[in-house]
Amino acid sequence: MKTFLISLSLLTMAAFISGPEAEMNKEVTVNGLTYLYGEINREGLSSGSYNSWFSANYNRYQPDKQKLSTCKEGSLDGITVKLLMATWCGDSKRNVPVFYKIMDTMGFDEEKLQVWALDRRKHGPNNEQTRFGVTRVPTIIFYRDDVEIGRFVERLRPGQNMEDIILGFVNG
């Protein structure tokens, strides 16, 4: 019985240690290319070699505060965001830091943001590409009360800016 309890305790500890938190910001190397894969957060994007492009693009971007001031009071209530990106992708390197900077400026609660890094085929470890209908990265999906209200896919088109896109979703 004592051996059984010790084994059970060890299995419980192993499950706790290797649980979802242990997989956050996981790096993989495939064909000599190292990138983040699976669920990630700002900490992962601000670490190692990712920090060079993330911090540079975040710090360089100056949000249009006048435009962001048109965010209606309470418009962020009930908003959650799913962001699917790739740390090897130029569009993600350019647009994800801008997204973070705008959302920070708007006072968005980062606890309501989930981020996944996809592989070179744009697949996630738990089939996120299918679950969220992703064919290009980055894909940023906005929800209000768990209902999709809009998505940004890959890159800005001529004449677009990220502030207008985000405000269109949250104010709409």
N, C-alpha and C positions, 0 to 999 in steps of 0.2 A: 504493500500500500504506500509506504514511504517513497519507494522508487517511482511509483505511478504519479504521486503528487509532485515530486521533483521534476519529472518529465513534463507533466502538464504545465508547471510554472515556466519551464524553459521554453516550451512551445508558445505559450502566451506572450512571453517577453520577445521571442523571435518575431512573432506576428506583429507585435506593436512596433518593434524597431524597423521592420521591413514594410510597414503599412504605407498608406498613400503619401504621408509626409516625407518618407525616406526617398520617394521617387521624384519629388519636386526638384526642378532644375537639373534633370539628368542630362549628362553629355554622352553622346555616342560618336564613334569614329567609324566611318564607312569609306572605303577606298581613299584613305588619307585625309578625308574632310571631317573635321570635328564640328559638331553643332549641338544645340540644345534640342531635346526631343521629349515630348510628353507635356505634362502640365508644368508650367513655369510661372514666375512672377517677376516683379521689377528687380528683386534681388539678383535673380539669374541674369537678367539683361544688363545689370550694372556690374557684373563680375567678369573677371578674366578678359579675354580678347573682345567680348561683346561690348564691354564698357567703352571702348574707343569710339565706336560708331554711335552707340546709344546716347552716351552723355554729350558727345559733340553735337549731334542733331537735336537733342533735347535743349541744350543750352543755347544753341544758335537760333532756334525758332522763337519768334516774338509773336504771341497770339494777338489778334485784333481785339483788344479789351473793350473797345466801343461796341463792336459787333456782339461780343459775348455778353455785354450788359443787357442785350435784348432777350436773354434767357428768362422766360417767364417764371415768376415766383412759384415754387412748388413743382416746376416741370421735371425735376430730377427725381421726384417721389415715385417710387415703384419701378425705377429704371434699373435694369441689370444689363451687363454687356458680356458677350463672348467674343474673344479675339483669337483668331487662328492665324498664325504667322510662321515664318521660317527664318532662322538666324543666318542662313546662307543666302537669302533673297534680297536683292537690291531694293525692291519696292517696300519690303518690310523694314529694312534698315532706314529708309527715308521716312516712311509714314507712321510707323509705330511710335517713335519718340515724339513726333508732332502730336499724335493722338493723346499720349500721356500728358504732354504739356498743356494741351487745351483742357483736358478733363481735370487736371490739377488746378488750373486757373478757374474753372467753373465750380470747384469745390466738390467734385464727385467722390463719393466714398469708395475707395479702392477695394474694400471688402465685397463690393457688388460686381467685381470684374473677375472673370476667369480667362486665363490665357493658356493656349496650347501651342507648342512648337512642333511643326510637322517635318517629315523627312523629305528627301529630294523628289519623291513621287507625290508629295503633298498628302501623305497618309499619316495618321496618328496611331498611337499604340492601342487605342480602344475604338478604332473606326470613326474617329471624330469627323473625318472628311465626308463620310456618308451621313452621319447623324446630323450634321449642320449644313450639308449641301455645299461643300467647299470644292471649288475647282481651281481657284487662284488665291494667292496670298499676297498681302494680308487680306483677310475677310473679317470685318468687325460688324457684329450683329447686335442690334439694340432691341431690348425687350421692355415692355411696360406691363407689369403684373403678369409676367410669363408669356406674353403674346408678342411675337416679333412685330416691330414697328418700322424697321428699316435696316439696311446693311450697306456698308461701304466695302467695295471689292477692288483690290489691287492698287489702283493708282487714281490720282486726280486727273480729270479731263481738262482740256483748255478752258479757262474761265472759272473753274471750280476752286473752292478752298475748303479746307477741312472744317472751319468754323461754321460755314453755311450748311454743310452736310449734317453735322452734329445737331445744330440748332433746328434744322428742318425735322429731324427725328424727334427730339425732345420737346420742342414747342408745338409740333403738329398734333 
